[in-house]
Amino acid sequence: MLAWATLFLFLLTVWMIVEIVAVRIRAASALRRERMLEQVWETCFFAAALGDESPPPPRLARRDRIRVLKIWCRIGDQVVGESRERLAALGLAIGLDDVAGRILSPPLVVIRMPSSVELLLAIRAAERMRLDRHWQRLAGLVAAGPAPLDRVAARALVALDAWRAAHAVIPALIRQGRWARHLVEDLVEAGAADALDAYATLLGTVAEDVIPGLALLIDRCNDARAAPAVRARLGDPATRDADAVAALLNSLGEIGDASDQRLVRAFIAHDSWVVRMRAAQALGQCGDRGDAAALEVLLGDSNWYTRYHAARAILRLADLGATHLENLADSASDRFSRDMARHVLAESATPAVR
C-alpha cells in the first residue's frame, strides 16, 4: 500500500512539473506572438498614418482582433489631422469597424460580455472612424454607463454630430450632475464649438438648473457669437436662480464687451453673494471709471470673496488701477475695505504709484 502511495505522489509531482513547464512555454510563446503582432501592425499603421507606401496589411486573424484594435487606438493617440484620417481609413479597410461594432452591440448569444477596456477601445474607434450607426448605443452609455465610459461616449457623440449631441446629450449630462470642467474641455476638443449656435438657442429655453453647465461650455468655446443669447437670458425676469445668474454674469465677463456694463450693474446689490461676486468680476472686464463707486461698495461687502473680486476689478480698470486702490487702502471708510485693498495690492505684481 505504501508503494502505491509513493508511486501516486511521484506521478502527481511529475504531472505538476510538466504542467508548470507547459504553462511557461505557452506564456513565452504568447509573449513572442504578441511582440511580433505589435511590430507588424505598428509598422503598418504608422506607414498608413504618414502616407508612406507599404505592403498591404496582413489578414486580421479572429483571435488578434482586440489586440490589433488596441494597437490602432494607441497609434491614433499619437497622430492628428490628416494622419489620423488616413489611419481611420485603414481601420475601415481591415474591418476594425466591425470589431468595434461587435463590442458595442454584441450578438444575443455570447460567450462573455465585453470588458470595460474593450468598450473603451470600441468607443474611441467609433469616434475616429465616424461610426454614427452606433449612436443609440453610445447615448445609452452616456446615460447609464460607468465612469469613464460615459465621458468617452459623450466625447464620441459630440465628434460624430455636435448639433445632435447638443440637444440629445448635453442637457441630460448636466442634469445628472456629471458635468465637470475636464469633461467640458474634452467636448470642446472633440468639436463642441461647431454647435455654438445650438447652445445659444438652448440657453433661451432650458430650465435654470441647466444654465450653469451650458454657460461653462459656451465660455470654453471662446466665441462671442453667443453673447446675444447670454444677454437675453440674463435680462429675462424669469431667470432668478442665483447659480444661473452668476454663470451668465461670468459669461459676460469672459466676453468683456463694454456695452454690457448697464446689464451687469443691475446685479451688484443682489441678495446672493455669488451673484455680487460675479458682477464684480464682470465689471472688472467690461467696466470703466463710472463703475468705481459700485465697486467701492462691493469692496465693503459682507462676503470675503465678493470684496476680493471687487478689489481685483478696481485694479484691472485701466483708468483707475493700483493708484486708486492704494488710496482706498488709506482712506476707505470701513476696515474691511481697507484690509482687502491692502491684501490685493500686496498680492499683485503691479507697483503702486503715489
Secondary structure, 3 states (H helix, E strand, C coil): CHHHHHHHHHHHHHHHHHHHHHHHHHHHHHHHHHHHHHHHHHHHHHHHHHCCCCCCCCCCCHHHHHHHHHHHHHHHHCCCHHHHHHHHHHHHHCCHHHHHHHHHCCCCCCCCCCCHHHHHHHHHHHHHCCCHHHHHHHHHHHHHCCCCHHHHHHHHHHHHCHHHHHHHCHHHHHHCCCCCHHHHHHHHHHCHHHHHHHHHHHHCCCCHHHHHHHHHHHHHHCCHHHHHHHHHHHHCCCCCCHHHHHHHHHHHHHHCCHHHHHHHHCCCCCCCHHHHHHHHHHHHHHCCHHHHHHHHHHHCCCCHHHHHHHHHHHHHCCCCHHHHHHHHHHHCCCHHHHHHHHHHHHHCCCCCCC
